Amino acid sequence: MPDLKPWKTLHTKLLLDCTPWLRVYSEKVELPDGRVVNDYLRLEQPDFVMIVPVRSGCEIGLIRCYKHGVGAVDMQPPAGYIEPDEDVIITAQRELLEETGCQAEAWFELGSYVISGNRGTGRAHLYLATGCQQVVEPDPGDLEEQEVIWLSLEEVQQRWTDGKFSQMATAAALGLALNRLGMKDIDLP
């Protein structure tokens, strides 16, 4: 296989700065073959965590709320932005507690992924949290009205297989969690 070379960034111009939520850059890039592309857009958004919580009975917790980017009521695992200088697992534990009121007995990393390989955007840090037990009432402090719903593993699997989740990070997190739950190294409550 040939050795692929990275692009060279010749110039970067900030087009939109809505820190901390979004920055849009226009870049002049040189391809390995010498061609130059003007106005290649790159996006920066904050990194975030998404947690697939599992409680006794193999039920998976999802947050049901309106998502403006989707333009509809949708379901997703608990998620939230990583605060500056906050450890990723601490963010995951905080978001699980805020959005579901739960704490987990065990945590499994499912990976860290850039949402768009061409444009950038924030990195999604995905987790599976097992042995979840509610210890307080949820208090997400978010803009959305939301509710926590617990679905059976089979129902989540069927919805995932049928393409019923609208958000890419949700589909990825649930797919990775379902795969990991099928492995023999996890003791479920």
Secondary structure, 3 states (H helix, E strand, C coil): CCCCCCCEEEEEEEEEEECCCEEEEEEEEECCCCCEEEEEEEEECCCEEEEEEEECCCEEEEEEEEECCCCEEEEECCEEECCCCCCHHHHHHHHHHHHHCEECCEEEEEEEEEEECCCEEEEEEEEEEEEEEECCCCCCCCCCCEEEEEEEHHHHHHHHHCCCCCCHHHHHHHHHHHHHHCCCCCCCC
